[in-house]
Amino acid sequence: MNFHKFDYIDRRQSSQFDFIRIPKAMMVSDGIFSELSVQAKLVYGMLLDRMSVSLKNRWLDEQNRAYIIYPVKDIAEDLKISLRKAIDYLTELENFGLIEKKQRGQGKPSIIYVKNFIYQDPKG
């Protein structure tokens, strides 16, 4: 591995970077999210980031629920992973209950509902 010389971040620069955020609750090793792979958590962070585009475009369904449109091929390209891996991580998130995909017409990317990561225990 090559060592690269990066410059220090100064006070003026510290707030200008755009970041993908992954909720801390997802990173606790003994929490309910411990079953999820780190890669799926990263994809979830990217999907959360896309919610800002959703709000700008007013992508809301008839029940006023926000959704995103983020084609799988774009996710794969953004993460520099295979299409198969991108599908696997989305499936992992969907099976866990953190996203819900809704198919649209043929050739159109699915609508993705990104669900709130704050867990509501049905038992109260």
C-alpha positions in Angstrom: 0.0 0.0 0.0 1.4 3.4 -0.9 1.6 6.2 1.6 0.0 9.4 0.5 0.8 12.8 2.0 -2.5 14.6 2.8 -2.7 18.1 4.1 -4.2 18.9 7.5 -7.8 20.3 7.6 -7.8 23.8 9.0 -10.6 25.6 10.9 -12.2 27.1 7.7 -12.3 23.8 5.9 -13.6 21.7 8.7 -17.3 22.4 7.9 -17.2 22.3 4.1 -17.0 18.6 3.4 -20.0 16.5 2.4 -20.3 13.3 4.3 -22.3 10.1 4.3 -23.6 9.6 7.8 -24.3 6.3 9.4 -26.3 6.5 12.6 -24.3 5.6 15.7 -27.1 3.3 16.8 -26.2 1.1 13.8 -22.6 0.8 14.9 -23.1 -0.5 18.4 -21.9 -4.1 18.4 -24.6 -5.5 20.7 -27.6 -3.6 19.3 -30.3 -4.9 17.0 -28.3 -3.7 14.0 -25.4 -6.1 14.8 -26.9 -8.6 12.3 -26.3 -6.2 9.4 -23.1 -6.1 7.5 -21.0 -3.0 7.5 -21.5 -2.7 3.8 -25.3 -2.7 4.2 -25.0 0.0 6.8 -22.9 2.0 4.4 -25.6 1.6 1.7 -28.2 2.7 4.2 -26.1 5.8 5.0 -26.0 6.6 1.2 -29.8 6.1 1.0 -30.4 8.4 3.9 -28.2 11.0 2.2 -30.3 10.7 -1.0 -33.4 11.7 1.1 -32.3 15.4 0.6 -32.8 14.9 -3.2 -36.2 13.4 -2.5 -37.3 16.5 -0.5 -36.0 18.9 -3.3 -37.9 16.9 -5.9 -41.0 16.5 -3.7 -41.0 12.8 -4.1 -43.9 11.9 -1.8 -46.5 9.3 -2.3 -50.2 9.6 -1.7 -49.7 9.0 2.0 -47.1 11.8 2.2 -44.2 9.3 2.7 -40.9 10.4 1.2 -39.1 8.0 -1.2 -36.0 8.0 -3.3 -35.1 6.9 -6.8 -31.6 5.5 -6.8 -31.0 2.9 -9.5 -29.0 -0.1 -8.4 -26.4 0.5 -11.1 -25.8 3.9 -9.7 -25.3 2.5 -6.2 -22.9 0.0 -7.6 -20.9 2.7 -9.5 -20.9 5.0 -6.5 -19.5 2.3 -4.2 -17.2 0.7 -6.9 -18.8 -2.7 -6.4 -20.5 -5.2 -8.6 -24.2 -5.0 -9.5 -24.7 -8.3 -7.7 -23.2 -6.9 -4.4 -25.3 -3.8 -4.6 -28.4 -6.0 -5.0 -27.3 -8.2 -2.1 -26.9 -5.2 0.3 -30.2 -3.7 -0.7 -31.9 -7.1 -0.2 -30.2 -7.3 3.2 -31.6 -3.9 4.2 -35.1 -4.9 2.8 -35.1 -8.2 4.7 -34.1 -6.4 7.9 -37.0 -3.9 7.4 -35.0 -0.7 6.8 -36.1 -0.2 3.3 -39.0 -1.1 1.1 -38.8 -1.2 -2.7 -41.8 -0.6 -4.9 -41.6 -1.7 -8.5 -42.5 0.8 -11.2 -43.0 0.3 -14.9 -40.6 -1.9 -17.0 -37.3 -0.2 -17.4 -37.8 2.3 -14.6 -35.8 2.0 -11.4 -37.7 1.0 -8.2 -39.0 3.6 -5.7 -37.1 3.0 -2.4 -38.7 4.0 0.9 -36.0 4.5 3.4 -37.4 3.7 6.8 -36.5 5.4 10.1 -33.7 3.5 11.8 -35.2 4.3 15.3 -36.6 1.0 16.3 -40.2 0.9 17.6 -40.6 -2.2 19.8 -44.1 -3.5 19.1 -44.3 -4.8 22.7 -44.0 -1.3 24.0 
